[in-house]
Amino acid sequence: MKGHKHLTIVIKLGSSSIVHEKTHEPLLSILSLIVETAVALIKDGHRVVIVSSGAIAVGLRRMDVEKRPKYLPRIQALAAVGQCRLMSLWESLFAHLRQPIAQILLTRNDIADRTQYLNAQNTFTELLNMGVIPIVNENDTLAVSEIRQIEKFGDNDTLSAITAAMVQADYLFLMTDVDCLYDKNPRTHPDAQAIEVVDDVSSLEADVSTAGSSLGTGGMSTKIVAARLATSAGVTTVITRSSNPGNIVNIVNYVQAQKTAEVYPEIPSNPATPAENTPLSSSISSLHVDALPAPPLHTRFLPDPLPIRDRSFWLLHGLAAHGTLYIDQGAHRALASKAGLFPAGIVDVEGQFAQQEAVRLVVVKRNPPAWSSAAHENNTTGDGVPVDVAVAPIEVGRALVNYSAAEIMRIKGMKSTEIGGVLGYADSEYVALRENVSLTKREKSRPVTPSANFENVVQVI
């Protein structure tokens, strides 16, 4: 891979890939192979980030605790004990190959605060420029949410996706104990086919329900969520088996060769200058897809061709929504045209939130006013209901609001010039500035393989 594009690769390891589920002993064979793979990638000029779960599991072993307790302070204490041992283990393994590493512990609050988010991003950038491999984990000692699985990162699956977006990674590898996704459960359906490529995860996320191990908080469903987040940021996301980390290099080689073949499908020959002797053809031929063996079994999620990055990604995925604003279709069109959100476009408010807190934006269809000709012609007065309940609401984004829920409830549907008269003050003519709004995409898609009818049921083995 030398001489080719230098890539940024994030590798996520769950607890079941780090320690034995029953004995809690470290899986040294797998960890050693991960270390060798990561160092090989570094030597090829790439940048590597490892998102490592396992602090609580290692703490169980260190304190000779048989089962994961339910008492939250005890779990957090075990995480504090285990994180030291976990980093010591990583340090000792990487030290054999003289590879420096660094520890980065994050919580939801670190991600939600814009300044801390940027500070973390700058730290990642500097470490990667120095050739250091950051080892990332959620700070379980402080982060109640992940342990309780409320607003969770999801056994670091979601954290790995946010990390991949933060460092603008090329690849995110979700290493697990399965090979890939299948269209059916292959244990009960001999004709089950592997889903090798997915161009959008929207048809998968609602139906994948495989649970995680007893040590972690994630499962296949959280990996689908992570894939959705990462691909929206332009990151190619791969699910593959952790017991063979060498798959990472083979898959990257194969995918990069495919990309090269798409850009340069044929190399014209010139009698005066044979194609195979030109520098361009040499670099391309070394990555030609036909010259490489078939990649190991995996599921690859293709990146969005129009990725959401930087502040827009942070608004959508870094912040927890504290409520919902229901907006009409006109307001949505205005936002899509880069205008701000005026109170006139707001139909309803849900939840309790303060100024400068994040809310969901949900588009609904208004009913025509009862006095309008359209209402009488179509018989759609809605008996006083302002929203057409026959049209399903669609979540289209997130916004940081300039007014609280109670204030927006009072000014919804009004002109901006009326805000001061209703509230007694007008901090802004906008409920949300356009720079504080981030919209999602709602395009449907399907798995690329297999080509047979996909019934929105995805299984794993």
Protein Blocks (a to p, Z undefined) as FASTA:
>chain_A
ZZiacddddddddfklmbcfklopacfklmmmmmmmmmmmmmnopacddddehklmmmmm
mnopabdcfblklmmmmmmmmmmmmmmmmmmmmmmnopacddddddfklmmpmklmmmmm
mmmmmmmmnopacdddddfklmmmlmnopaieblolmmmmmmmmmnopabdcdddfbfbd
cfbdfklmmkbccdfbdcbfklmmmmgccdcdfkbmbdfklmmmmmmmmmmnopacdddd
fklmmlmmmmmmmmmmmmmmmmmmbacddfklgfklpmklmmmmmmgfklpccddddddd
dddfbdcehjlmmmmmmpccfbdcdddfklmmmmmnopacdfklpmbdedjddehiacdd
ddddddddfkbmklmmnopnonopabdfkbccddfbdcddfbdfklmmmmgoiafklmmm
mnopafbfbfbdfklcccddfbdcddfbdfbdcehiacdZZ
